[in-house]
């Protein structure tokens, strides 16, 4: 992911309803962490993911997670 906030140090905790979501990967969205279509062609495409049931998730903000878009603690965050 090209424009992640590696200085953030914390994932984005959010409760999501069932549905399909698109994680912004370019950093241009006004609706971060979600894509709003602000990206330019060739600038990276959003990361599509689905939530099957309402739950709290932790969205990676450092870009190091191997389970994108979700945080897996790679950066040292203790979930």
N, CA, C and O atoms as CSV, one atom per row, in Angstrom:
chain,resi,resn,atom,element,x,y,z
A,1,UNK,N,N,0.848,-1.168,0.000
A,1,UNK,CA,C,0.000,0.000,0.000
A,1,UNK,C,C,0.892,1.229,0.000
A,1,UNK,O,O,1.778,1.353,0.845
A,2,UNK,N,N,0.674,2.107,-0.906
A,2,UNK,CA,C,1.611,3.178,-1.129
A,2,UNK,C,C,1.550,4.333,-0.142
A,2,UNK,O,O,2.600,4.872,0.209
A,3,UNK,N,N,0.408,4.728,0.310
A,3,UNK,CA,C,0.313,5.919,1.146
A,3,UNK,C,C,-0.232,5.607,2.529
A,3,UNK,O,O,-1.153,6.273,3.001
A,4,UNK,N,N,0.327,4.606,3.174
A,4,UNK,CA,C,-0.094,4.276,4.521
A,4,UNK,C,C,0.636,5.190,5.496
A,4,UNK,O,O,1.684,5.745,5.165
A,5,UNK,N,N,0.095,5.346,6.680
A,5,UNK,CA,C,0.692,6.211,7.677
A,5,UNK,C,C,1.566,5.384,8.609
A,5,UNK,O,O,1.098,4.913,9.645
A,6,UNK,N,N,2.833,5.204,8.247
A,6,UNK,CA,C,3.713,4.367,9.047
A,6,UNK,C,C,4.045,4.992,10.387
A,6,UNK,O,O,4.573,4.302,11.260
A,7,UNK,N,N,3.760,6.259,10.585
A,7,UNK,CA,C,3.996,6.906,11.866
A,7,UNK,C,C,2.796,6.778,12.802
A,7,UNK,O,O,2.892,7.132,13.977
A,8,UNK,N,N,1.677,6.279,12.301
A,8,UNK,CA,C,0.462,6.204,13.108
A,8,UNK,C,C,0.640,5.266,14.287
A,8,UNK,O,O,0.265,5.601,15.411
A,9,UNK,N,N,1.206,4.097,14.040
A,9,UNK,CA,C,1.459,3.167,15.125
A,9,UNK,C,C,0.244,2.437,15.651
A,9,UNK,O,O,0.376,1.568,16.512
A,10,UNK,N,N,-0.906,2.758,15.169
A,10,UNK,CA,C,-2.117,2.119,15.663
A,10,UNK,C,C,-3.037,1.790,14.496
A,10,UNK,O,O,-3.150,2.566,13.547
A,11,UNK,N,N,-3.691,0.643,14.569
A,11,UNK,CA,C,-4.683,0.340,13.529
A,11,UNK,C,C,-5.944,1.183,13.742
A,11,UNK,O,O,-6.133,1.776,14.804
A,12,UNK,N,N,-6.782,1.224,12.743
A,12,UNK,CA,C,-8.046,1.948,12.815
A,12,UNK,C,C,-9.106,0.961,13.281
A,12,UNK,O,O,-9.446,0.030,12.551
A,13,UNK,N,N,-9.626,1.148,14.474
A,13,UNK,CA,C,-10.665,0.275,15.027
A,13,UNK,C,C,-12.022,0.813,14.592
A,13,UNK,O,O,-12.341,1.981,14.812
A,14,UNK,N,N,-12.820,-0.062,13.968
A,14,UNK,CA,C,-14.122,0.361,13.465
A,14,UNK,C,C,-15.074,-0.835,13.441
A,14,UNK,O,O,-14.667,-1.954,13.127
A,15,UNK,N,N,-16.336,-0.591,13.773
A,15,UNK,CA,C,-17.354,-1.632,13.694
A,15,UNK,C,C,-18.051,-1.496,12.351
A,15,UNK,O,O,-18.572,-0.435,12.007
A,16,UNK,N,N,-18.052,-2.600,11.591
A,16,UNK,CA,C,-18.640,-2.586,10.256
A,16,UNK,C,C,-19.831,-3.526,10.163
A,16,UNK,O,O,-19.854,-4.597,10.769
A,17,UNK,N,N,-20.805,-3.104,9.399
A,17,UNK,CA,C,-21.972,-3.916,9.094
A,17,UNK,C,C,-21.608,-4.886,7.967
A,17,UNK,O,O,-20.622,-4.658,7.266
A,18,UNK,N,N,-22.371,-5.949,7.776
A,18,UNK,CA,C,-22.108,-6.844,6.655
A,18,UNK,C,C,-22.155,-6.079,5.332
A,18,UNK,O,O,-23.011,-5.217,5.133
A,19,UNK,N,N,-21.231,-6.402,4.438
A,19,UNK,CA,C,-21.207,-5.747,3.142
A,19,UNK,C,C,-19.833,-5.784,2.513
A,19,UNK,O,O,-18.902,-6.388,3.046
A,20,UNK,N,N,-19.721,-5.130,1.374
A,20,UNK,CA,C,-18.474,-5.039,0.639
A,20,UNK,C,C,-17.896,-3.646,0.839
A,20,UNK,O,O,-18.606,-2.646,0.736
A,21,UNK,N,N,-16.613,-3.591,1.124
A,21,UNK,CA,C,-15.922,-2.332,1.396
A,21,UNK,C,C,-14.694,-2.241,0.506
A,21,UNK,O,O,-14.189,-3.251,0.017
A,22,UNK,N,N,-14.217,-1.011,0.303
A,22,UNK,CA,C,-13.029,-0.768,-0.498
A,22,UNK,C,C,-12.077,0.109,0.305
A,22,UNK,O,O,-12.382,1.266,0.594
A,23,UNK,N,N,-10.920,-0.448,0.665
A,23,UNK,CA,C,-9.900,0.255,1.440
A,23,UNK,C,C,-9.079,1.107,0.489
A,23,UNK,O,O,-8.532,0.598,-0.489
A,24,UNK,N,N,-8.990,2.411,0.771
A,24,UNK,CA,C,-8.183,3.323,-0.035
A,24,UNK,C,C,-6.715,2.912,0.056
A,24,UNK,O,O,-6.213,2.625,1.143
A,25,UNK,N,N,-6.030,2.885,-1.087
A,25,UNK,CA,C,-4.600,2.585,-1.101
A,25,UNK,C,C,-3.766,3.745,-1.641
A,25,UNK,O,O,-2.537,3.678,-1.635
A,26,UNK,N,N,-4.423,4.805,-2.108
A,26,UNK,CA,C,-3.686,5.935,-2.690
A,26,UNK,C,C,-3.533,7.103,-1.720
A,26,UNK,O,O,-2.635,7.928,-1.889
A,27,UNK,N,N,-4.386,7.184,-0.718
A,27,UNK,CA,C,-4.312,8.281,0.247
A,27,UNK,C,C,-5.057,9.533,-0.148
A,27,UNK,O,O,-5.019,10.518,0.589
A,28,UNK,N,N,-5.739,9.536,-1.291
A,28,UNK,CA,C,-6.447,10.737,-1.762
A,28,UNK,C,C,-7.897,10.821,-1.297
A,28,UNK,O,O,-8.534,11.861,-1.468
A,29,UNK,N,N,-8.422,9.767,-0.721
A,29,UNK,CA,C,-9.828,9.733,-0.323
A,29,UNK,C,C,-10.124,10.741,0.789
A,29,UNK,O,O,-9.309,10.945,1.689
A,30,UNK,N,N,-11.279,11.355,0.718
A,30,UNK,CA,C,-11.763,12.234,1.785
A,30,UNK,C,C,-12.531,11.423,2.827
A,30,UNK,O,O,-13.031,11.973,3.808
A,31,UNK,N,N,-12.620,10.103,2.604
A,31,UNK,CA,C,-13.386,9.206,3.469
A,31,UNK,C,C,-12.489,8.071,3.989
A,31,UNK,O,O,-12.931,6.928,4.105
A,32,UNK,N,N,-11.229,8.396,4.301
A,32,UNK,CA,C,-10.300,7.371,4.782
A,32,UNK,C,C,-10.834,6.674,6.019
A,32,UNK,O,O,-11.406,7.339,6.883
A,33,UNK,N,N,-10.677,5.381,6.141
A,33,UNK,CA,C,-9.789,4.516,5.375
A,33,UNK,C,C,-10.427,3.940,4.112
A,33,UNK,O,O,-9.846,3.064,3.472
A,34,UNK,N,N,-11.604,4.419,3.752
A,34,UNK,CA,C,-12.319,3.857,2.618
A,34,UNK,C,C,-12.130,4.692,1.357
A,34,UNK,O,O,-11.914,5.902,1.431
A,35,UNK,N,N,-12.211,4.043,0.206
A,35,UNK,CA,C,-12.069,4.696,-1.092
A,35,UNK,C,C,-13.323,5.507,-1.408
A,35,UNK,O,O,-14.446,5.061,-1.168
A,36,UNK,N,N,-13.112,6.700,-1.948
A,36,UNK,CA,C,-14.242,7.508,-2.414
A,36,UNK,C,C,-14.137,7.794,-3.913
A,36,UNK,O,O,-14.878,8.622,-4.445
A,37,UNK,N,N,-13.204,7.098,-4.598
A,37,UNK,CA,C,-13.032,7.280,-6.032
A,37,UNK,C,C,-12.118,8.427,-6.406
A,37,UNK,O,O,-12.039,8.783,-7.582
A,38,UNK,N,N,-11.426,9.019,-5.446
A,38,UNK,CA,C,-10.564,10.168,-5.713
A,38,UNK,C,C,-9.250,9.815,-6.402
A,38,UNK,O,O,-8.545,10.709,-6.868
A,39,UNK,N,N,-8.912,8.546,-6.473
A,39,UNK,CA,C,-7.634,8.141,-7.073
A,39,UNK,C,C,-7.606,8.417,-8.571
A,39,UNK,O,O,-8.643,8.475,-9.232
A,40,UNK,N,N,-6.419,8.582,-9.077
A,40,UNK,CA,C,-6.204,8.819,-10.496
A,40,UNK,C,C,-5.830,7.490,-11.156
A,40,UNK,O,O,-5.260,6.623,-10.494
A,41,UNK,N,N,-6.134,7.314,-12.425
A,41,UNK,CA,C,-5.756,6.080,-13.126
A,41,UNK,C,C,-4.266,5.791,-12.968
A,41,UNK,O,O,-3.430,6.685,-13.102
A,42,UNK,N,N,-3.949,4.535,-12.682
A,42,UNK,CA,C,-2.561,4.126,-12.518
A,42,UNK,C,C,-1.978,4.412,-11.151
A,42,UNK,O,O,-0.810,4.116,-10.897
A,43,UNK,N,N,-2.772,4.979,-10.275
A,43,UNK,CA,C,-2.285,5.377,-8.959
A,43,UNK,C,C,-2.545,4.302,-7.912
A,43,UNK,O,O,-2.387,4.560,-6.719
A,44,UNK,N,N,-2.930,3.138,-8.319
A,44,UNK,CA,C,-3.279,2.099,-7.362
A,44,UNK,C,C,-4.784,1.969,-7.301
A,44,UNK,O,O,-5.520,2.933,-7.512
A,45,UNK,N,N,-5.215,0.793,-7.017
A,45,UNK,CA,C,-6.655,0.586,-6.947
A,45,UNK,C,C,-7.022,0.217,-5.515
A,45,UNK,O,O,-6.187,-0.287,-4.764
A,46,UNK,N,N,-8.257,0.466,-5.146
A,46,UNK,CA,C,-8.675,0.160,-3.787
A,46,UNK,C,C,-8.658,-1.345,-3.525
A,46,UNK,O,O,-8.769,-2.155,-4.445
A,47,UNK,N,N,-8.520,-1.689,-2.270
A,47,UNK,CA,C,-8.494,-3.079,-1.843
A,47,UNK,C,C,-9.903,-3.476,-1.403
A,47,UNK,O,O,-10.425,-2.958,-0.416
A,48,UNK,N,N,-10.504,-4.394,-2.144
A,48,UNK,CA,C,-11.874,-4.842,-1.862
A,48,UNK,C,C,-11.855,-5.891,-0.759
A,48,UNK,O,O,-11.018,-6.793,-0.766
A,49,UNK,N,N,-12.787,-5.769,0.196
A,49,UNK,CA,C,-12.947,-6.798,1.220
A,49,UNK,C,C,-14.399,-6.882,1.643
A,49,UNK,O,O,-15.163,-5.928,1.498
A,50,UNK,N,N,-14.766,-8.042,2.169
A,50,UNK,CA,C,-16.148,-8.280,2.582
A,50,UNK,C,C,-16.219,-8.578,4.069
A,50,UNK,O,O,-15.327,-9.197,4.650
A,51,UNK,N,N,-17.304,-8.118,4.659
A,51,UNK,CA,C,-17.614,-8.423,6.055
A,51,UNK,C,C,-18.903,-9.243,6.025
A,51,UNK,O,O,-19.905,-8.805,5.459
A,52,UNK,N,N,-18.881,-10.411,6.624
A,52,UNK,CA,C,-20.032,-11.328,6.584
A,52,UNK,C,C,-21.043,-11.051,7.695
A,52,UNK,O,O,-22.245,-11.247,7.517
A,53,UNK,N,N,-20.538,-10.589,8.852
A,53,UNK,CA,C,-21.441,-10.279,9.970
A,53,UNK,C,C,-20.914,-9.040,10.687
A,53,UNK,O,O,-19.713,-8.767,10.658
A,54,UNK,N,N,-21.801,-8.295,11.327
A,54,UNK,CA,C,-21.398,-7.076,12.014
A,54,UNK,C,C,-20.318,-7.417,13.039
A,54,UNK,O,O,-20.486,-8.307,13.872
A,55,UNK,N,N,-19.193,-6.677,12.953
A,55,UNK,CA,C,-18.120,-6.918,13.905
A,55,UNK,C,C,-17.145,-5.754,13.925
A,55,UNK,O,O,-17.085,-4.951,12.994
A,56,UNK,N,N,-16.387,-5.685,15.004
A,56,UNK,CA,C,-15.333,-4.698,15.131
A,56,UNK,C,C,-14.092,-5.260,14.439
A,56,UNK,O,O,-13.692,-6.397,14.689
A,57,UNK,N,N,-13.488,-4.453,13.568
A,57,UNK,CA,C,-12.275,-4.861,12.868
A,57,UNK,C,C,-11.191,-3.814,13.115
A,57,UNK,O,O,-11.471,-2.689,13.527
A,58,UNK,N,N,-9.969,-4.207,12.858
A,58,UNK,CA,C,-8.825,-3.319,12.995
A,58,UNK,C,C,-8.169,-3.201,11.624
A,58,UNK,O,O,-7.544,-4.143,11.136
A,59,UNK,N,N,-8.321,-2.034,11.013
A,59,UNK,CA,C,-7.787,-1.773,9.689
A,59,UNK,C,C,-6.329,-1.322,9.836
A,59,UNK,O,O,-6.031,-0.412,10.611
A,60,UNK,N,N,-5.430,-1.961,9.091
A,60,UNK,CA,C,-4.007,-1.635,9.134
A,60,UNK,C,C,-3.784,-0.186,8.711
A,60,UNK,O,O,-4.355,0.265,7.718
A,61,UNK,N,N,-2.960,0.543,9.456
A,61,UNK,CA,C,-2.629,1.915,9.062
A,61,UNK,C,C,-1.140,2.067,8.757
A,61,UNK,O,O,-0.704,3.141,8.341
A,62,UNK,N,N,-0.347,0.999,8.958
A,62,UNK,CA,C,1.095,1.105,8.717
A,62,UNK,C,C,1.524,0.503,7.389
A,62,UNK,O,O,2.598,0.835,6.887
A,63,UNK,N,N,0.711,-0.376,6.808
A,63,UNK,CA,C,1.037,-1.001,5.540
A,63,UNK,C,C,1.897,-2.247,5.643
A,63,UNK,O,O,2.263,-2.819,4.616
A,64,UNK,N,N,2.232,-2.687,6.852
A,64,UNK,CA,C,3.104,-3.843,7.033
A,64,UNK,C,C,2.361,-5.166,7.193
A,64,UNK,O,O,2.976,-6.226,7.085
A,65,UNK,N,N,1.081,-5.130,7.442
A,65,UNK,CA,C,0.307,-6.343,7.707
A,65,UNK,C,C,0.292,-7.289,6.516
A,65,UNK,O,O,0.186,-6.859,5.367
A,66,UNK,N,N,0.399,-8.573,6.801
A,66,UNK,CA,C,0.288,-9.586,5.766
A,66,UNK,C,C,-1.147,-9.996,5.530
A,66,UNK,O,O,-1.422,-10.840,4.677
A,67,UNK,N,N,-2.084,-9.398,6.291
A,67,UNK,CA,C,-3.510,-9.733,6.184
A,67,UNK,C,C,-4.324,-8.515,5.754
A,67,UNK,O,O,-5.441,-8.318,6.231
A,68,UNK,N,N,-3.775,-7.700,4.857
A,68,UNK,CA,C,-4.454,-6.478,4.412
A,68,UNK,C,C,-5.891,-6.767,3.999
A,68,UNK,O,O,-6.140,-7.781,3.346
A,69,UNK,N,N,-6.840,-5.915,4.356
A,69,UNK,CA,C,-6.652,-4.601,4.950
A,69,UNK,C,C,-6.589,-4.633,6.471
A,69,UNK,O,O,-6.563,-3.579,7.108
A,70,UNK,N,N,-6.565,-5.805,7.053
A,70,UNK,CA,C,-6.636,-5.935,8.499
A,70,UNK,C,C,-5.260,-5.943,9.161
A,70,UNK,O,O,-4.290,-6.435,8.583
A,71,UNK,N,N,-5.181,-5.405,10.356
A,71,UNK,CA,C,-3.957,-5.407,11.138
A,71,UNK,C,C,-3.688,-6.819,11.654
A,71,UNK,O,O,-4.597,-7.495,12.137
A,72,UNK,N,N,-2.430,-7.260,11.549
A,72,UNK,CA,C,-2.045,-8.558,12.113
A,72,UNK,C,C,-0.986,-8.399,13.200
A,72,UNK,O,O,-0.425,-9.389,13.669
A,73,UNK,N,N,-0.711,-7.163,13.600
A,73,UNK,CA,C,0.243,-6.906,14.681
A,73,UNK,C,C,1.696,-6.909,14.235
A,73,UNK,O,O,2.583,-6.818,15.084
A,74,UNK,N,N,1.980,-7.010,12.941
A,74,UNK,CA,C,3.347,-7.034,12.438
A,74,UNK,C,C,4.161,-5.852,12.912
A,74,UNK,O,O,5.354,-5.990,13.185
A,75,UNK,N,N,3.542,-4.698,13.014
A,75,UNK,CA,C,4.257,-3.478,13.407
A,75,UNK,C,C,4.502,-3.399,14.905
A,75,UNK,O,O,5.107,-2.441,15.387
A,76,UNK,N,N,4.039,-4.393,15.639
A,76,UNK,CA,C,4.264,-4.414,17.085
A,76,UNK,C,C,3.063,-3.997,17.907
A,76,UNK,O,O,3.128,-3.999,19.137
A,77,UNK,N,N,1.962,-3.636,17.252
A,77,UNK,CA,C,0.740,-3.274,17.964
A,77,UNK,C,C,0.177,-4.516,18.625
A,77,UNK,O,O,0.115,-5.578,18.006
A,78,UNK,N,N,-0.224,-4.392,19.849
A,78,UNK,CA,C,-0.800,-5.500,20.598
A,78,UNK,C,C,-2.324,-5.390,20.540
A,78,UNK,O,O,-2.911,-4.521,21.183
A,79,UNK,N,N,-2.952,-6.259,19.780
A,79,UNK,CA,C,-4.417,-6.202,19.644
A,79,UNK,C,C,-5.088,-7.004,20.720
A,79,UNK,O,O,-6.316,-7.071,20.765
